[in-house]
Every structure is written in structure tokens, then in C-alpha cells.
Amino acid sequence: LRNWQAVPPPSLPVPSTVGSPFVWWVGHIVQYLYRLQPRMEEHVRAAKENIGFVEPIPGMQVRRTDKIWEAKYQPVDKYMPLIQRYYENRNATVKPVYLAT
């Protein structure tokens, strides 16, 4: 969708798979409000090209000390087979992973 199409017309029916129509509408409105202006969009496109950014990139968040009392420790190795399978299904030559900590 182009930026101006981020907010659907009021007559558009909410998809039947949506659990909360209010949240669906809010999501579209927020997407519209946070859209990139053409100059910034071009800047981001040039930066992605400059660093060789490829899409999509699978990501995982590794949480340690802030979740120690809430969740059982999970080693990163547990998730790597999922990432590997993701790339095997796509025959990718470059295999970046976004890691948030």
C-alpha cells in the first residue's frame, strides 16, 4: 500500500479473521500516522542499498536477566534449527538474522 492508502475507507468491511475490529482500525491509523515522508523514504532506501540489506530477515529476541524469574532459560541453540529451516525453504545464499537482546 502506498502511504495514503494505509487508512482504509470507512466502508471497507473488517476481515472476518480479525479478532478485534477496534485494534484493526487503530493499527491502520497508526501505520498512516507513522508513514515515512518521500525524502526520508528515499534516504532509508539508499541506506539499505548501501549496506546490502536483504529482506526478509528472521529475528529473535534473547532475554536473560530481566526474565529470569518469569520464564525458563532457553538456549539460543534451540532456535537456530528454526532459522536454518527458514532459509532452507527459501534457497537463500545470504542468511542474516536480527538478534535483539
PAZAFI-30554 format. One record per residue (C-alpha): residue number from 1; residue in three letters; x, z, y; chain. Coordinates in Angstrom, 3 decimals. Layout:
BEGIN
+-----+-----+----------+----------+----------+-------+
:   n : res :     east :       up :    north : chain :
+-----+-----+----------+----------+----------+-------+
: NUM : ALA :        X :        Z :        Y :     A :
...
+-----+-----+----------+----------+----------+-------+
//
This chain:
BEGIN
+-----+-----+----------+----------+----------+-------+
:   n : res :     east :       up :    north : chain :
+-----+-----+----------+----------+----------+-------+
:   1 : LEU :    0.000 :    0.000 :    0.000 :     A :
:   2 : ARG :    1.132 :   -0.699 :    3.499 :     A :
:   3 : ASN :    1.187 :    2.278 :    5.864 :     A :
:   4 : TRP :   -2.161 :    1.516 :    7.461 :     A :
:   5 : GLN :   -3.769 :    1.289 :    4.022 :     A :
:   6 : ALA :   -2.755 :    4.816 :    2.996 :     A :
:   7 : VAL :   -6.116 :    6.235 :    4.032 :     A :
:   8 : PRO :   -8.887 :    4.564 :    2.038 :     A :
:   9 : PRO :  -12.141 :    3.643 :    3.744 :     A :
:  10 : PRO :  -14.812 :    6.381 :    3.597 :     A :
:  11 : SER :  -16.994 :    4.143 :    1.440 :     A :
:  12 : LEU :  -14.358 :    3.963 :   -1.318 :     A :
:  13 : PRO :  -15.542 :    5.897 :   -4.375 :     A :
:  14 : VAL :  -13.228 :    8.643 :   -5.627 :     A :
:  15 : PRO :  -11.847 :    7.634 :   -9.063 :     A :
:  16 : SER :  -13.584 :    9.354 :  -11.956 :     A :
:  17 : THR :  -10.241 :   10.673 :  -13.240 :     A :
:  18 : VAL :   -9.757 :   12.787 :  -10.101 :     A :
:  19 : GLY :  -10.382 :   16.468 :  -10.747 :     A :
:  20 : SER :  -10.768 :   17.451 :   -7.104 :     A :
:  21 : PRO :  -12.061 :   14.825 :   -4.652 :     A :
:  22 : PHE :  -11.113 :   17.013 :   -1.675 :     A :
:  23 : VAL :   -7.476 :   17.189 :   -2.806 :     A :
:  24 : TRP :   -7.502 :   13.418 :   -3.455 :     A :
:  25 : TRP :   -8.618 :   12.753 :    0.125 :     A :
:  26 : VAL :   -6.145 :   15.254 :    1.583 :     A :
:  27 : GLY :   -3.347 :   13.527 :   -0.352 :     A :
:  28 : HIS :   -4.203 :   10.167 :    1.188 :     A :
:  29 : ILE :   -4.429 :   11.622 :    4.679 :     A :
:  30 : VAL :   -1.073 :   13.418 :    4.342 :     A :
:  31 : GLN :    0.521 :   10.219 :    2.991 :     A :
:  32 : TYR :   -0.732 :    8.413 :    6.083 :     A :
:  33 : LEU :    0.461 :   11.118 :    8.490 :     A :
:  34 : TYR :    3.961 :   11.216 :    6.967 :     A :
:  35 : ARG :    4.429 :    7.452 :    6.726 :     A :
:  36 : LEU :    7.740 :    6.033 :    7.915 :     A :
:  37 : GLN :    7.748 :    4.044 :   11.102 :     A :
:  38 : PRO :    9.140 :    0.484 :   10.708 :     A :
:  39 : ARG :   12.510 :    1.324 :   12.307 :     A :
:  40 : MET :   13.056 :    4.331 :   10.040 :     A :
:  41 : GLU :   11.790 :    2.399 :    7.011 :     A :
:  42 : GLU :   14.471 :   -0.237 :    7.667 :     A :
:  43 : HIS :   17.114 :    2.481 :    8.089 :     A :
:  44 : VAL :   16.159 :    4.023 :    4.734 :     A :
:  45 : ARG :   16.135 :    0.604 :    3.024 :     A :
:  46 : ALA :   19.634 :   -0.172 :    4.365 :     A :
:  47 : ALA :   20.955 :    3.255 :    3.301 :     A :
:  48 : LYS :   19.548 :    2.810 :   -0.224 :     A :
:  49 : GLU :   21.157 :   -0.614 :   -0.465 :     A :
:  50 : ASN :   24.466 :    0.744 :    0.860 :     A :
:  51 : ILE :   24.718 :    3.450 :   -1.831 :     A :
:  52 : GLY :   23.384 :    1.263 :   -4.647 :     A :
:  53 : PHE :   20.193 :    3.276 :   -5.102 :     A :
:  54 : VAL :   18.086 :    2.099 :   -8.023 :     A :
:  55 : GLU :   14.521 :    3.037 :   -8.892 :     A :
:  56 : PRO :   13.040 :    4.820 :  -10.649 :     A :
:  57 : ILE :   15.279 :    7.833 :  -11.140 :     A :
:  58 : PRO :   14.127 :   10.550 :  -13.538 :     A :
:  59 : GLY :   14.623 :   14.039 :  -12.212 :     A :
:  60 : MET :   14.696 :   17.566 :  -13.477 :     A :
:  61 : GLN :   14.794 :   20.919 :  -11.795 :     A :
:  62 : VAL :   17.059 :   23.558 :  -13.278 :     A :
:  63 : ARG :   16.100 :   27.058 :  -12.244 :     A :
:  64 : ARG :   18.161 :   30.028 :  -13.221 :     A :
:  65 : THR :   18.332 :   33.309 :  -11.343 :     A :
:  66 : ASP :   15.059 :   33.015 :   -9.418 :     A :
:  67 : LYS :   13.077 :   32.572 :  -12.652 :     A :
:  68 : ILE :   14.975 :   34.967 :  -14.910 :     A :
:  69 : TRP :   12.037 :   37.400 :  -15.202 :     A :
:  70 : GLU :    9.277 :   34.791 :  -15.376 :     A :
:  71 : ALA :   10.461 :   32.250 :  -17.926 :     A :
:  72 : LYS :   12.669 :   31.990 :  -20.962 :     A :
:  73 : TYR :   16.089 :   30.425 :  -20.409 :     A :
:  74 : GLN :   16.132 :   26.717 :  -21.245 :     A :
:  75 : PRO :   19.480 :   24.949 :  -21.643 :     A :
:  76 : VAL :   19.922 :   21.646 :  -19.805 :     A :
:  77 : ASP :   20.862 :   20.046 :  -23.150 :     A :
:  78 : LYS :   17.248 :   20.477 :  -24.219 :     A :
:  79 : TYR :   16.107 :   17.949 :  -21.610 :     A :
:  80 : MET :   18.851 :   15.363 :  -21.963 :     A :
:  81 : PRO :   17.304 :   13.661 :  -25.048 :     A :
:  82 : LEU :   14.175 :   13.063 :  -22.959 :     A :
:  83 : ILE :   16.252 :   11.450 :  -20.215 :     A :
:  84 : GLN :   18.104 :    9.362 :  -22.800 :     A :
:  85 : ARG :   14.840 :    8.180 :  -24.340 :     A :
:  86 : TYR :   13.513 :    7.341 :  -20.876 :     A :
:  87 : TYR :   16.442 :    4.987 :  -20.297 :     A :
:  88 : GLU :   16.421 :    3.547 :  -23.830 :     A :
:  89 : ASN :   12.842 :    2.390 :  -23.235 :     A :
:  90 : ARG :   13.978 :    0.554 :  -20.104 :     A :
:  91 : ASN :   17.247 :   -1.004 :  -21.312 :     A :
:  92 : ALA :   18.949 :    0.331 :  -18.186 :     A :
:  93 : THR :   22.631 :   -0.229 :  -17.505 :     A :
:  94 : VAL :   22.854 :    2.341 :  -14.697 :     A :
:  95 : LYS :   21.463 :    5.742 :  -15.669 :     A :
:  96 : PRO :   21.290 :    8.143 :  -12.721 :     A :
:  97 : VAL :   19.499 :   11.483 :  -12.973 :     A :
:  98 : TYR :   18.281 :   13.501 :   -9.997 :     A :
:  99 : LEU :   19.159 :   17.128 :  -10.611 :     A :
: 100 : ALA :   17.623 :   19.816 :   -8.420 :     A :
: 101 : THR :   18.899 :   23.375 :   -8.695 :     A :
+-----+-----+----------+----------+----------+-------+
//
